[in-house]
Amino acid sequence: MYPQLGLYIDGKWLRAEGRASEPVINPATEQPIADLWHATDEDLGAALEAAKRAFPLWRKVSPYERAKLLRKAADLLRERRDDIALTLTLEQGKILAESRGEVDAAADIIEWAADEGRRTYGRLIAGRTSDIRQMVIPEPVGPAAAFTPWNFPATTPARKIATALAAGCPIIIKAAEETPGTCIEIVKAFDEAGVPPGVLSLVFGKPAHVSETLIANPIIRKISFTGSVPVGKHLTRLAADGMKRVTMELGGHSPAIVFPDVDPAQAAKTLVGGKYRNAGQVCIAPSRFYVHSKIEDAFVSAFVSEARKLKLGDGVESSSTMGPMANPRRLEAMDGFMADSALGGETLLGGARTGNRGYFFEPTVIRNASESARLMREEPFGPIAPIAAFDDFDEVIAKANALPYGLAAYVFTSSTKTALAVSDEIESGMVAVNSLSMTLTETPMGGVKDSGQGYEGGVEGVEGYLNRKFVSLM
């Protein structure tokens, strides 16, 4: 039911052999399900040297041939979808339906990257005289190091691995130690699809030590990180010492603005689905709700009604519609938000831990929380939804833009004029209007301000792994 864990370096799987380890915990039961082995310094050195050796060879493999390999890996993931989804749920907690959808999305990401890698075109620039030919040529930036979080252990590693490989870059990935099995299954698919030794390595260990070791090494030319703002800033500083390309997809605190010209019940139903997916542990989840005062009562009533329908339980149970938090740290964070002396407002639903075991926290709705409360200023990354009223367009835009984050934003309105105005004024890397449609395989994912720099996904994601060389011929 759960895969054998290990490290993957230079085309070989490595197990215990005297390495330090840590337990992997099922968040629904608080029981260990496996031991995860940490990479030694020698292992990290071997992964770096393997990437160095592989780069001159892999960059010369045609995009057409790289695409064949990636498509085969995607097919293998689809064949194993149900088994991988069970692994994901056991180690991360989300319900099986969400896990299956995530594995399907990971396969789609890999397949799309395969095709996009074939479209890494250069261009010709007309010379100022007829005897000059000027060209811009795309080239892979070099070996990459990637670091992925525990909340989406299939799609996030798949996106980084597939994009790097499609662009011609070897990659060393350090996946989250709390959810290693899912990434191991993804790497198995690439291994069995025929990825050459050294082109892909997977390591685990103490996050700070692994990241500092890899980023400091001159072999690594590209860094990709998905995670918290403080860690992302730290890794960016480390990368700056070597002038290394970085992609940072960091945290947010996504405003959802609901105008009075929409059906409040329909908007509430849609937003409940986005807010409580993966128990709210989604970086782009709507996490602070601003609703026009004309429809606030109706919206709040519908939102609470929909949230009340959620059935909290073990993700492997078919009756569960929301699973546990991923780890005890998230439970402690939820307790902290609820205990904040500045919170204010009225708790309409939930607000506490539940159950005798597992990291379960109730779906929670708070009305009229203080704008100075932590919940309105910091990303909860959990199932707590604060709802506040507004009356004026400029007022709500100012509140939406008041934080140092700018990852995602959501707007509900039947007016094209209003939708365009909000899209223009909101400080966010991504905006969805009247839906939750945000991170598709073919679209760029990235934020502004403290929410990061660079993009995952889309043509922009592939571009992050490429240098552009200008060549002038006479």
C-alpha positions as CSV (number, residue, x, y, z in Angstrom):
1,M,0.0,0.0,0.0
2,Y,2.9,2.3,0.5
3,P,6.1,2.3,-1.6
4,Q,9.6,1.4,-0.5
5,L,11.4,4.7,0.1
6,G,14.9,5.7,-1.0
7,L,17.1,8.1,-2.7
8,Y,17.6,8.2,-6.5
9,I,21.1,9.3,-7.6
10,D,22.9,8.7,-10.9
11,G,20.3,6.2,-12.1
12,K,20.4,4.1,-8.9
13,W,18.0,3.6,-6.0
14,L,19.8,3.9,-2.6
15,R,18.3,2.6,0.7
16,A,19.3,2.6,4.3
17,E,23.0,1.6,4.4
18,G,23.9,3.5,7.5
19,R,22.0,6.7,6.6
20,A,20.0,8.7,9.1
21,S,16.3,8.4,8.9
22,E,13.0,9.9,10.0
23,P,9.5,8.5,10.2
24,V,6.7,9.3,7.7
25,I,3.5,9.9,9.6
26,N,-0.1,9.4,8.4
27,P,-1.8,12.6,9.4
28,A,-5.2,10.9,9.8
29,T,-3.9,8.4,12.4
30,E,-0.7,9.9,13.7
31,Q,0.9,6.5,13.1
32,P,4.3,6.0,11.3
33,I,3.9,4.3,7.9
34,A,7.6,4.2,6.8
35,D,11.1,5.3,7.4
36,L,12.7,7.9,5.1
37,W,16.5,7.9,4.6
38,H,18.4,11.1,4.5
39,A,21.1,11.9,1.9
40,T,24.6,12.1,3.3
41,D,27.1,14.8,2.1
42,E,28.6,12.1,-0.1
43,D,25.2,11.4,-1.6
44,L,24.7,15.1,-2.4
45,G,28.1,15.3,-3.9
46,A,27.4,12.3,-6.1
47,A,24.1,13.8,-7.3
48,L,25.9,17.1,-8.2
49,E,28.7,15.3,-10.1
50,A,26.2,13.1,-11.9
51,A,24.2,16.2,-13.0
52,K,27.5,17.8,-14.2
53,R,28.4,14.7,-16.3
54,A,24.8,14.4,-17.7
55,F,24.4,18.0,-18.8
56,P,26.6,18.0,-21.9
57,L,24.9,14.8,-23.1
58,W,21.3,15.7,-22.2
59,R,21.4,19.2,-23.7
60,K,22.3,17.5,-27.1
61,V,19.3,15.2,-27.0
62,S,16.8,16.7,-29.4
63,P,13.6,18.2,-27.9
64,Y,11.8,15.6,-30.0
65,E,13.5,12.7,-28.3
66,R,13.1,14.3,-24.8
67,A,9.4,14.7,-25.5
68,K,9.1,10.9,-26.2
69,L,10.6,10.1,-22.8
70,L,8.3,12.6,-21.0
71,R,5.2,11.4,-22.6
72,K,6.1,7.8,-21.6
73,A,6.5,8.9,-18.0
74,A,3.1,10.6,-18.1
75,D,1.5,7.4,-19.5
76,L,3.0,5.4,-16.6
77,L,1.6,7.9,-14.1
78,R,-1.9,7.5,-15.6
79,E,-1.6,3.7,-15.5
80,R,-0.7,3.9,-11.8
81,R,-3.0,6.7,-10.9
82,D,-5.0,4.9,-8.2
83,D,-2.0,3.4,-6.4
84,I,-0.2,6.7,-6.4
85,A,-3.3,8.5,-5.2
86,L,-3.5,6.2,-2.2
87,T,0.1,6.8,-1.4
88,L,-0.5,10.6,-1.5
89,T,-3.5,10.4,0.8
90,L,-1.8,8.2,3.3
91,E,1.1,10.6,3.7
92,Q,-0.5,13.9,3.1
93,G,-4.1,13.5,4.2
94,K,-6.2,14.9,1.4
95,I,-9.2,12.9,0.3
96,L,-8.7,10.3,-2.4
97,A,-10.8,12.2,-5.0
98,E,-8.4,15.2,-4.7
99,S,-5.4,12.9,-4.8
100,R,-6.6,11.2,-8.0
101,G,-7.2,14.5,-9.6
102,E,-3.7,15.7,-8.6
103,V,-2.0,12.6,-10.1
104,D,-4.0,13.2,-13.3
105,A,-2.9,16.8,-13.3
106,A,0.7,15.7,-12.8
107,A,0.5,13.5,-15.9
108,D,-1.0,16.4,-17.9
109,I,1.8,18.7,-16.7
110,I,4.5,16.3,-17.9
111,E,2.8,15.7,-21.2
112,W,2.3,19.4,-21.8
113,A,6.0,20.1,-21.0
114,A,7.0,17.4,-23.5
115,D,5.3,19.3,-26.2
116,E,6.3,22.8,-25.1
117,G,9.9,21.7,-25.0
118,R,9.7,21.1,-28.7
119,R,8.6,24.7,-29.2
120,T,11.7,26.4,-27.6
121,Y,12.3,28.5,-30.7
122,G,14.9,31.1,-31.4
123,R,14.5,34.0,-33.8
124,L,16.2,35.9,-36.6
125,I,16.8,39.7,-36.3
126,A,17.3,41.7,-39.5
127,G,20.8,43.0,-39.8
128,R,21.6,46.6,-40.5
129,T,23.5,45.6,-43.6
130,S,22.8,42.7,-46.0
131,D,25.9,40.8,-45.1
132,I,25.0,40.3,-41.4
133,R,22.8,37.5,-40.0
134,Q,21.7,38.0,-36.4
135,M,20.2,35.1,-34.4
136,V,18.9,34.6,-30.9
137,I,19.4,31.0,-29.8
138,P,17.8,29.3,-26.8
139,E,20.1,27.2,-24.7
140,P,19.5,25.2,-21.4
141,V,20.7,27.2,-18.4
142,G,22.4,24.1,-16.8
143,P,21.8,21.8,-13.9
144,A,18.9,22.8,-11.6
145,A,18.1,22.3,-8.0
146,A,14.4,22.2,-7.0
147,F,12.7,22.2,-3.6
148,T,9.0,21.2,-3.3
149,P,6.5,21.4,-0.4
150,W,4.2,18.8,1.1
151,N,0.8,20.2,0.2
152,F,0.9,19.1,-3.5
153,P,3.4,16.3,-3.6
154,A,2.5,15.2,-7.1
155,T,1.9,18.3,-9.2
156,T,4.7,20.4,-7.8
157,P,7.6,18.0,-8.4
158,A,6.1,16.9,-11.7
159,R,6.1,20.5,-12.9
160,K,9.7,21.2,-11.9
161,I,11.1,17.9,-13.2
162,A,9.2,18.0,-16.5
163,T,10.0,21.6,-17.3
164,A,13.7,21.2,-16.5
165,L,14.0,18.0,-18.6
166,A,12.0,19.4,-21.5
167,A,14.4,22.4,-21.6
168,G,17.5,20.2,-21.6
169,C,18.5,20.7,-17.9
170,P,19.4,17.9,-15.5
171,I,17.7,18.4,-12.1
172,I,18.2,17.4,-8.5
173,I,15.0,17.6,-6.6
174,K,14.6,17.6,-2.9
175,A,10.9,16.8,-2.2
176,A,9.2,17.3,1.1
177,E,10.3,14.8,3.8
178,E,6.7,14.5,5.1
179,T,5.4,13.3,1.7
180,P,8.2,11.4,0.0
181,G,6.3,8.5,-1.4
182,T,4.4,10.4,-4.1
183,C,7.6,12.0,-5.5
184,I,9.3,8.7,-5.4
185,E,6.6,7.2,-7.6
186,I,6.9,10.1,-10.0
187,V,10.7,9.6,-10.3
188,K,10.1,5.9,-10.8
189,A,8.0,6.7,-13.8
190,F,10.8,8.8,-15.3
191,D,13.4,6.1,-14.5
192,E,11.3,3.4,-16.2
193,A,10.6,5.8,-19.1
194,G,14.4,5.8,-19.8
195,V,15.8,9.0,-18.3
196,P,19.6,8.7,-18.5
197,P,21.7,8.4,-15.3
198,G,22.4,11.8,-13.7
199,V,19.7,13.7,-15.6
200,L,17.3,13.3,-12.6
201,S,18.2,12.8,-8.9
202,L,15.9,12.7,-5.9
203,V,17.3,13.5,-2.4
204,F,15.9,14.0,1.1
205,G,17.4,15.3,4.3
206,K,17.5,18.3,6.6
207,P,16.0,21.0,4.4
208,A,18.4,23.8,5.4
209,H,21.5,21.6,4.9
210,V,20.4,20.2,1.6
211,S,19.4,23.5,0.1
212,E,22.5,25.3,1.3
213,T,24.8,22.5,0.0
214,L,23.2,22.4,-3.4
215,I,22.7,26.1,-4.0
216,A,26.3,26.9,-3.0
217,N,27.8,24.5,-5.5
218,P,28.8,26.1,-8.8
219,I,27.5,23.1,-10.7
220,I,23.9,24.3,-10.0
221,R,22.8,27.1,-12.3
222,K,19.1,27.3,-11.6
223,I,17.0,27.2,-8.4
224,S,13.3,26.5,-8.3
225,F,11.5,26.7,-4.9
226,T,7.8,26.5,-3.9
227,G,7.1,27.3,-0.3
228,S,7.0,30.0,2.4
229,V,8.1,33.6,1.9
230,P,10.8,33.6,4.6
231,V,12.5,30.5,3.2
232,G,12.1,31.7,-0.4
233,K,13.9,35.0,0.5
234,H,16.7,33.0,2.2
235,L,17.2,30.8,-0.8
236,T,17.2,33.8,-3.1
237,R,20.0,35.4,-1.1
238,L,22.0,32.2,-1.3
239,A,21.5,32.0,-5.1
240,A,22.5,35.6,-5.5
241,D,26.1,34.8,-4.5
242,G,26.4,32.7,-7.6
243,M,24.2,34.8,-9.8
244,K,21.9,31.8,-10.3
245,R,18.6,32.0,-12.0
246,V,15.7,31.6,-9.6
247,T,12.0,30.8,-9.7
248,M,10.3,31.5,-6.4
249,E,6.6,30.5,-6.0
250,L,5.9,31.7,-2.5
251,G,3.0,32.3,-0.2
252,G,0.0,34.6,-0.5
253,H,-3.2,35.7,1.2
254,S,-5.7,35.6,-1.6
255,P,-8.6,38.1,-1.5
256,A,-11.9,37.1,-2.9
257,I,-14.1,40.1,-3.7
258,V,-17.8,39.5,-4.2
259,F,-19.8,42.4,-5.8
260,P,-23.5,42.9,-5.4
261,D,-24.5,42.0,-9.0
262,V,-24.0,38.2,-8.6
263,D,-26.0,35.4,-7.1
264,P,-24.6,35.3,-3.5
265,A,-25.5,31.6,-3.0
266,Q,-23.7,30.5,-6.2
267,A,-20.6,32.6,-5.4
268,A,-20.5,31.1,-1.9
269,K,-20.8,27.5,-3.1
270,T,-17.9,28.1,-5.5
271,L,-15.7,29.7,-2.9
272,V,-16.3,27.1,-0.3
273,G,-15.0,24.5,-2.8
274,G,-11.9,26.5,-3.3
275,K,-11.4,27.5,0.4
276,Y,-11.6,24.1,2.0
277,R,-9.9,22.0,-0.7
278,N,-7.0,20.1,0.9
279,A,-8.2,21.5,4.3
280,G,-7.3,25.0,3.1
281,Q,-3.6,24.1,2.6
282,V,-3.4,25.6,-0.8
283,C,-1.2,28.6,-1.6
284,I,-3.7,30.0,-4.1
285,A,-6.8,29.3,-2.0
286,P,-9.2,32.2,-1.5
287,S,-8.3,33.1,2.1
288,R,-9.9,36.5,3.0
289,F,-13.4,37.3,1.7
290,Y,-14.7,40.8,1.0
291,V,-18.4,40.8,0.3
292,H,-20.5,43.8,-0.6
293,S,-22.8,44.8,2.3
294,K,-25.9,44.6,0.1
295,I,-25.5,40.8,-0.2
296,E,-23.4,40.0,2.8
297,D,-26.1,38.4,4.9
298,A,-27.2,36.1,2.0
299,F,-23.6,35.2,1.1
300,V,-22.6,34.4,4.7
301,S,-25.7,32.3,5.2
302,A,-25.0,30.3,2.1
303,F,-21.3,30.0,2.8
304,V,-21.9,28.6,6.3
305,S,-24.5,26.3,5.0
306,E,-22.1,24.9,2.3
307,A,-19.2,24.6,4.8
308,R,-21.4,22.8,7.3
309,K,-22.0,20.0,4.7
310,L,-18.3,19.1,4.7
311,K,-17.6,15.7,6.3
312,L,-14.3,15.7,8.1
313,G,-12.5,12.4,8.1
314,D,-9.7,10.1,7.0
315,G,-9.0,10.8,3.4
316,V,-9.1,7.1,2.5
317,E,-12.8,6.9,3.5
318,S,-15.2,7.5,0.6
319,S,-17.5,9.5,2.8
320,S,-14.9,12.1,3.7
321,T,-15.0,15.4,1.9
322,M,-12.2,17.1,3.9
323,G,-9.2,15.4,5.4
324,P,-6.8,16.3,8.2
325,M,-4.2,19.0,8.3
326,A,-0.9,17.6,7.1
327,N,1.1,17.9,10.4
328,P,0.8,19.1,14.0
329,R,2.4,22.4,13.1
330,R,-0.6,23.4,11.1
331,L,-2.9,22.5,14.0
332,E,-0.8,24.8,16.3
333,A,-1.0,27.5,13.7
334,M,-4.9,27.3,13.5
335,D,-5.0,27.4,17.3
336,G,-2.8,30.5,17.2
337,F,-5.1,32.3,14.7
338,M,-8.2,31.5,16.8
339,A,-6.5,32.7,20.1
340,D,-5.3,36.0,18.6
341,S,-6.5,38.7,21.0
342,A,-7.1,41.0,18.0
343,L,-9.3,38.6,16.1
344,G,-12.7,40.0,17.1
345,G,-15.6,39.2,14.9
346,E,-18.1,36.3,15.4
347,T,-17.2,32.6,14.9
348,L,-20.2,31.2,13.0
349,L,-18.9,27.7,12.4
350,G,-16.1,25.5,13.8
351,G,-13.0,27.0,15.4
352,A,-11.4,24.1,17.1
353,R,-9.6,20.8,16.7
354,T,-11.8,17.7,16.6
355,G,-11.4,13.9,17.0
356,N,-9.4,11.7,19.3
357,R,-6.5,11.2,16.8
358,G,-5.3,12.7,13.7
359,Y,-4.6,16.3,12.8
360,F,-8.2,17.4,12.3
361,F,-9.5,21.0,12.5
362,E,-13.1,21.9,11.9
363,P,-14.1,24.0,8.8
364,T,-14.3,27.4,10.3
365,V,-16.1,30.7,9.4
366,I,-15.5,34.0,11.1
367,R,-17.6,37.1,10.3
368,N,-16.2,40.6,10.7
369,A,-12.7,39.7,11.9
370,S,-10.7,42.8,12.7
371,E,-8.5,44.1,9.9
372,S,-5.6,44.1,12.4
373,A,-6.1,40.5,13.3
374,R,-3.4,38.0,12.2
375,L,-6.0,36.1,10.2
376,M,-6.5,39.1,8.0
377,R,-2.8,39.9,7.6
378,E,-1.2,36.4,7.5
379,E,-2.0,33.5,5.3
380,P,-3.9,30.9,7.5
381,F,-3.0,28.0,5.2
382,G,-5.8,26.1,6.8
383,P,-9.6,25.8,7.0
384,I,-10.4,29.2,8.6
385,A,-12.4,31.6,6.4
386,P,-12.8,35.3,7.5
387,I,-15.6,37.2,5.8
388,A,-15.8,41.1,5.9
389,A,-18.2,43.5,4.3
390,F,-17.4,46.4,2.0
391,D,-19.3,49.3,0.3
392,D,-16.9,51.1,-1.9
393,F,-14.8,49.9,-4.9
394,D,-11.7,51.9,-3.9
395,E,-12.0,50.8,-0.3
396,V,-12.0,47.1,-1.2
397,I,-9.1,47.4,-3.6
398,A,-7.1,49.2,-1.0
399,K,-7.7,46.4,1.5
400,A,-7.0,43.7,-1.1
401,N,-3.6,45.4,-2.0
402,A,-2.7,46.3,1.6
403,L,-0.6,43.2,2.3
404,P,2.9,42.5,1.0
405,Y,1.6,39.4,-0.9
406,G,0.3,39.2,-4.5
407,L,-0.1,35.6,-5.6
408,A,-3.8,35.1,-6.5
409,A,-7.1,37.0,-6.3
410,Y,-10.7,36.1,-7.1
411,V,-13.5,38.4,-8.3
412,F,-17.2,37.7,-8.6
413,T,-19.2,40.1,-10.7
414,S,-21.6,40.1,-13.6
415,S,-20.1,43.4,-14.9
416,T,-17.3,43.2,-17.5
417,K,-16.5,46.8,-16.6
418,T,-16.0,45.9,-13.0
419,A,-14.1,42.7,-13.8
420,L,-11.6,44.6,-16.0
421,A,-11.3,47.4,-13.4
422,V,-10.4,45.0,-10.6
423,S,-8.1,43.0,-12.9
424,D,-6.2,46.3,-13.6
425,E,-6.1,47.6,-10.1
426,I,-5.4,44.4,-8.1
427,E,-1.7,43.7,-7.3
428,S,-1.6,40.0,-8.0
429,G,0.2,37.6,-10.3
430,M,-3.1,35.7,-11.1
431,V,-6.7,36.8,-11.1
432,A,-9.7,34.6,-11.7
433,V,-13.1,36.1,-12.4
434,N,-16.3,34.2,-11.5
435,S,-14.4,30.9,-11.2
436,L,-11.5,29.2,-9.4
437,S,-9.7,28.5,-12.7
438,M,-6.2,29.4,-12.0
439,T,-3.3,26.9,-12.4
440,L,-3.7,25.1,-15.7
441,T,-0.8,23.3,-17.3
442,E,-0.6,25.8,-20.1
443,T,-0.9,28.9,-18.0
444,P,1.8,30.7,-16.0
445,M,1.7,30.5,-12.2
446,G,3.6,33.1,-10.2
447,G,3.2,36.1,-7.9
448,V,4.3,39.6,-7.4
449,K,5.7,41.5,-4.4
450,D,6.6,39.0,-1.6
451,S,4.8,36.2,-3.4
452,G,7.8,35.5,-5.5
453,Q,9.4,36.0,-8.9
454,G,9.4,34.0,-12.1
455,Y,6.8,31.5,-13.2
456,E,5.9,27.8,-13.1
457,G,3.9,26.5,-16.0
458,G,3.1,27.9,-19.4
459,V,5.7,29.0,-21.9
460,E,7.0,31.3,-19.2
461,G,7.9,28.3,-17.0
462,V,10.0,26.7,-19.8
463,E,11.7,30.1,-20.4
464,G,12.9,30.1,-16.9
465,Y,15.3,27.2,-17.7
466,L,16.7,28.7,-20.8
467,N,19.4,31.2,-21.6
468,R,19.1,33.3,-24.8
469,K,22.3,33.6,-26.8
470,F,22.7,36.4,-29.4
471,V,24.9,35.4,-32.4
472,S,26.0,37.9,-35.1
473,L,27.4,36.4,-38.3
474,M,29.1,38.4,-41.0
